[in-house]
Amino acid sequence: MQEVQEPLQGRDYHRSVGAYSLDPKPPPQLNNSQAAVKRHNIIRSLLAAALQNKGLEVYEEIHCSADQDSVWRIDIIAINTKKSVAEIIDPTIRFEQSKAQPNDVDQEKKEI
């Protein structure tokens, strides 16, 4: 195995079975929208894992059709098979801007 003589500043590296492979390209910079989607997806996955740990049957990113041939994604469906109950969960991740924001987001989701 060849030793790396200098630090890997700004580069991705992946450890695999005692060796390192270097990616010469720096990771792409995310714009605000992409960063928000990434943050949402991380939190969605953490929430889904927590629901599974509670014993629920969980499905993430279910694609479905809506009116006028539009396509939607359901973030999480959590099913309690013992009680025959299912919940659709749509986490919304926002930075706080006002005290009324929770009510504003609730109204916005109901209008979708």
N, C-alpha and C positions, 0 to 999 in steps of 0.2 A: 504494500500500500504506500502510495506516495504522500509525503507530508506537505501540507500547505504552509508556505513560508510567511505569508502576509495575511492580515485579518481580512475577512470576507465582508468588507463594508459595502452596504447597499446591494448585496446579491443574495438571491435565494440559494439555500443549499438543503439537500435532502440526505439524511443518513439512511443507508441501506446495507445491511449485512456487513458491517465493518468497513464500508467504503463511503466516500462522499461523491455525489455528482453535482456539478456546478451549473447553474443556469446563468449564462452571461448577460441576460437582459434583466434590468431592474423590474420589480413588479409595477404594473400599470397604476397610475394615479386615478383615484375614483373621484368623479364629480359629486356634488351634493346629493343628487337623485340616486346615483349608484350606491353611495355610502348609506343612504337611508334604507334602500332595499336590502343591502347586506345586513345592516343592523336589525331590520325587521325579521329577516330569515333566521338569523342567529337566535333571536328571542323566541320566534315561533318554534324552532327546533328544541330549545330548552324547555319551553312550556309543554310541548308534545311528549318529551321524555319524562317530565314530571307526572303527566297524566298517565302514561304507561306504567310508571312505578306505583301509582295508586291502584293499578289493576284494571284500567280501562282499555278497551280496544281503540287504537288511535290511528287515524289516516291523515296524512299531510298533503297539501296542494292537490286537491281533487279538481280536475278539469270538468267543467259542465257547460251546457248551453243555456242561453237565456233568450228572451224575446228578440226578434229581428236579427237572428243569426249571430248575436254577440256571444263571445266566449268569456266565461268567468272562472276564477279559481276560488275554491273554498280553502281557507288556510288550514283549518283543523276540524275534523269530525271526531268527537270522542263518544264512544258507545259504552254504556254500562249494561252489559249483557244480562246481569242478574236482575236488574230492574226493567229491562227492555226500554231504556231511555237513551236518547242520543242528543248531543248538543253540537251546534255549529259554533266554532270560536273564530273570531276575526280580530286578532290583536292589532291595535293601532299604536304606533310608537311616534310620539310627537314631543318636541321640546315645549316646556311650559311657556305660554305667552301671556296668559291672563287667568284670573280666578274662574272665569266662565268657560274656560276651554273644555273641561270634561262634558259639560252640557252641550257645547257647540259640536264636539266630536260625536256625541250620542245622536244628536239631531241629524248631522251629516250622514251617519251610517244608516239611519232609518230612511233617509231619502234615496238611498241607492237602489 
